[in-house]
Amino acid sequence: MNKAYPKPPQSIDVLVVTQTDDSDLAVGHKEKSRTNLLDLLDKWLLHMGYSSAYIKGVVCQLLTSGKIQVVFKNHTERFELADYADVITSPQAMKLLEDYVNNHRGADAGPVASRALATHRIVFQPPKP
């Protein structure tokens, strides 16, 4: 157990309700599932990238309040902790996410993969006459 936060992401169960709206038919489809925070982090980081401020906000809100609703272009997802005893403080939530990202980047393919994820600055200058 990590002293920075009580449970690792794979031990935090999350209930997910996905609502899709079909505007042509004015009918929605609702799907309920159960997963863990580790699987959600894997999914979110795959779609949004390691440095997404959205992920930080979603994870922090989910872990500090116990629930969050995220509205996407064509669907809405509602995430809720299965056990409200898993609610932690904001610094603990950020430490959990930071540890996950650091461990995930290191496991990809070594130092080459983590360097490839960094933003590089390229400056174009006209040649001097």
C-alpha positions as CSV (number, residue, x, y, z in Angstrom):
1,M,0.0,0.0,0.0
2,N,1.3,3.4,-0.9
3,K,1.3,6.0,1.8
4,A,0.4,8.8,-0.6
5,Y,-3.0,7.2,-1.3
6,P,-4.8,4.3,0.3
7,K,-5.5,2.0,-2.7
8,P,-3.8,1.4,-6.1
9,P,-6.0,2.1,-9.2
10,Q,-6.7,-1.5,-9.9
11,S,-8.4,-1.9,-6.5
12,I,-10.8,1.1,-7.0
13,D,-14.0,-0.1,-8.6
14,V,-16.0,2.3,-10.7
15,L,-19.6,2.1,-12.0
16,V,-20.0,3.5,-15.5
17,V,-23.3,4.5,-17.1
18,T,-23.0,5.4,-20.8
19,Q,-25.9,7.2,-22.5
20,T,-26.0,7.6,-26.2
21,D,-28.6,9.7,-28.0
22,D,-29.8,9.0,-31.5
23,S,-31.1,12.4,-32.5
24,D,-32.7,10.9,-35.6
25,L,-35.0,8.6,-33.6
26,A,-35.2,10.8,-30.4
27,V,-34.3,7.6,-28.5
28,G,-31.4,7.1,-26.2
29,H,-29.5,3.9,-25.3
30,K,-28.2,3.4,-21.8
31,E,-25.5,0.9,-20.8
32,K,-24.3,0.1,-17.3
33,S,-21.0,-1.5,-16.6
34,R,-18.4,-1.9,-13.8
35,T,-14.7,-1.5,-14.2
36,N,-11.7,-0.3,-12.2
37,L,-9.8,2.9,-12.2
38,L,-6.7,1.3,-13.8
39,D,-8.7,0.3,-16.9
40,L,-10.3,3.7,-17.1
41,L,-6.9,5.4,-16.9
42,D,-5.6,3.1,-19.7
43,K,-8.6,4.0,-21.9
44,W,-8.5,7.8,-21.2
45,L,-4.7,8.1,-21.7
46,L,-4.9,6.2,-24.9
47,H,-7.5,8.6,-26.3
48,M,-6.4,11.9,-24.7
49,G,-2.7,11.6,-24.1
50,Y,-0.5,11.8,-21.0
51,S,-0.6,15.5,-20.5
52,S,-4.3,16.1,-20.9
53,A,-5.7,18.6,-18.4
54,Y,-9.1,17.0,-18.9
55,I,-7.8,13.7,-17.5
56,K,-6.4,15.4,-14.4
57,G,-9.7,17.2,-13.8
58,V,-11.8,14.0,-14.3
59,V,-9.6,11.9,-12.1
60,C,-9.4,14.5,-9.4
61,Q,-13.2,15.1,-9.4
62,L,-14.0,11.4,-9.5
63,L,-11.7,10.5,-6.6
64,T,-12.5,13.6,-4.4
65,S,-16.3,13.7,-4.8
66,G,-17.0,10.1,-5.8
67,K,-18.8,10.8,-9.1
68,I,-18.5,12.8,-12.3
69,Q,-20.4,13.1,-15.6
70,V,-18.4,13.6,-18.8
71,V,-20.3,14.8,-21.9
72,F,-18.7,13.9,-25.2
73,K,-19.9,14.8,-28.7
74,N,-22.2,11.8,-29.2
75,H,-22.5,10.3,-25.8
76,T,-22.4,11.0,-22.0
77,E,-20.6,8.9,-19.5
78,R,-21.3,9.0,-15.7
79,F,-18.6,7.6,-13.5
80,E,-19.2,6.8,-9.8
81,L,-17.0,5.1,-7.2
82,A,-18.5,1.7,-6.2
83,D,-17.4,2.3,-2.7
84,Y,-17.4,5.9,-1.3
85,A,-14.8,4.8,1.2
86,D,-12.4,5.1,-1.8
87,V,-12.8,8.9,-1.8
88,I,-9.4,10.6,-1.3
89,T,-8.0,14.1,-1.1
90,S,-7.0,16.2,-4.2
91,P,-3.3,15.8,-3.5
92,Q,-3.7,12.1,-3.1
93,A,-5.6,11.9,-6.4
94,M,-2.9,13.8,-8.3
95,K,-0.2,11.6,-6.8
96,L,-2.0,8.5,-7.8
97,L,-2.3,9.9,-11.4
98,E,1.3,11.0,-11.5
99,D,2.5,7.6,-10.3
100,Y,0.3,5.8,-12.9
101,V,1.7,8.0,-15.7
102,N,5.3,7.6,-14.6
103,N,4.9,3.8,-14.3
104,H,3.0,3.6,-17.6
105,R,5.5,5.6,-19.6
106,G,8.4,3.6,-18.2
107,A,6.7,0.3,-19.2
108,D,6.1,1.2,-22.8
109,A,9.5,0.6,-24.5
110,G,12.1,2.1,-22.3
111,P,13.7,5.6,-22.6
112,V,13.1,5.9,-26.3
113,A,9.3,5.8,-25.9
114,S,9.2,8.3,-23.0
115,R,11.4,10.7,-24.9
116,A,9.1,10.4,-27.9
117,L,6.1,11.5,-25.8
118,A,7.8,14.8,-24.8
119,T,7.0,18.0,-26.7
120,H,10.0,19.3,-28.7
121,R,10.4,22.9,-29.7
122,I,11.4,23.5,-33.3
123,V,12.2,27.1,-34.5
124,F,12.4,27.9,-38.1
125,Q,14.5,30.9,-39.0
126,P,15.2,32.4,-42.4
127,P,18.8,32.1,-43.5
128,K,20.9,35.2,-43.0
129,P,22.0,37.0,-46.2
